[in-house]
Amino acid sequence: MHYSRRDLIEQEAPHEVPENKPSEDWPEQGTIQIENLRMSYRSGLPNVLHGISLSIKGGEKVGVVGRTGAGKSSLAMALLRIVEYQGKISIDG
């Protein structure tokens, strides 16, 4: 009962945002733009990603490497919108 009460649990973002819905033929080229990406796993916790900005052209192969705790999984979770983040991620605009 506790987890079903909307007044006790902060609601997550909607699955689809109608004003950001891409066209039927999206993605066309696969260009990814990330600007000032910051992310924490919950409000009140420190950020695990700190202002990442990068540009990947369509067709490029990119590897993400690093030590344990470097942010590889956190970056993937932000790209897949599994967690909420601040900043901008754009795929083909």
C-alpha positions as CSV (number, residue, x, y, z in Angstrom):
1,M,0.0,0.0,0.0
2,H,2.9,2.4,0.9
3,Y,4.4,2.2,-2.6
4,S,1.1,2.8,-4.4
5,R,0.3,6.1,-2.7
6,R,1.1,9.1,-4.9
7,D,1.3,11.4,-1.9
8,L,4.2,9.4,-0.4
9,I,6.3,8.5,-3.4
10,E,7.7,11.0,-5.9
11,Q,6.5,10.0,-9.3
12,E,8.9,9.3,-12.1
13,A,8.9,11.1,-15.5
14,P,6.4,10.0,-18.0
15,H,7.4,7.2,-20.4
16,E,6.7,9.3,-23.5
17,V,6.9,13.1,-23.8
18,P,4.6,14.1,-26.7
19,E,6.3,17.3,-27.6
20,N,9.7,15.4,-27.9
21,K,8.3,12.5,-29.9
22,P,10.6,11.8,-32.9
23,S,9.4,11.1,-36.4
24,E,8.6,7.6,-37.7
25,D,12.0,7.3,-39.6
26,W,14.1,8.3,-36.5
27,P,17.0,7.8,-36.1
28,E,18.3,8.7,-39.5
29,Q,22.0,9.1,-39.0
30,G,22.7,8.2,-35.4
31,T,24.5,11.4,-34.4
32,I,24.6,11.8,-30.6
33,Q,25.2,15.2,-28.8
34,I,25.6,15.3,-25.1
35,E,25.9,18.7,-23.4
36,N,26.7,19.3,-19.7
37,L,25.4,16.0,-18.6
38,R,25.1,15.7,-14.8
39,M,23.4,12.8,-13.0
40,S,22.8,11.5,-9.5
41,Y,20.9,8.3,-8.6
42,R,18.5,10.1,-6.3
43,S,17.9,13.7,-5.2
44,G,20.0,14.6,-2.3
45,L,22.9,12.3,-3.4
46,P,26.1,13.7,-5.0
47,N,26.4,13.6,-8.8
48,V,28.1,10.6,-10.3
49,L,28.4,12.3,-13.7
50,H,29.8,15.9,-13.7
51,G,29.2,18.0,-16.8
52,I,30.0,15.6,-19.6
53,S,29.9,17.1,-23.1
54,L,30.7,15.2,-26.3
55,S,29.7,14.7,-29.9
56,I,29.5,11.4,-31.7
57,K,29.0,11.4,-35.5
58,G,26.6,8.9,-37.1
59,G,28.5,5.7,-38.0
60,E,31.4,6.3,-35.6
61,K,32.4,3.4,-33.3
62,V,33.0,4.6,-29.7
63,G,34.2,2.6,-26.7
64,V,33.7,3.8,-23.1
65,V,36.4,2.5,-20.8
66,G,37.5,3.2,-17.3
67,R,38.1,1.9,-13.8
68,T,35.4,0.8,-11.4
69,G,33.3,3.7,-10.5
70,A,34.3,5.9,-13.5
71,G,30.7,6.3,-14.7
72,K,30.5,3.9,-17.6
73,S,27.2,2.3,-16.4
74,S,25.8,5.7,-15.3
75,L,26.4,7.1,-18.8
76,A,24.6,4.2,-20.3
77,M,21.7,4.6,-17.9
78,A,21.3,8.3,-18.8
79,L,21.4,7.5,-22.5
80,L,18.7,4.9,-22.1
81,R,16.7,7.3,-19.8
82,I,16.6,4.8,-17.0
83,V,17.5,7.6,-14.5
84,E,16.7,11.3,-14.6
85,Y,19.6,13.7,-15.4
86,Q,20.4,17.3,-16.0
87,G,21.8,18.6,-19.2
88,K,20.9,17.6,-22.8
89,I,21.1,14.4,-24.7
90,S,20.2,14.6,-28.4
91,I,20.1,11.8,-30.9
92,D,19.7,13.1,-34.5
93,G,18.4,16.4,-33.1
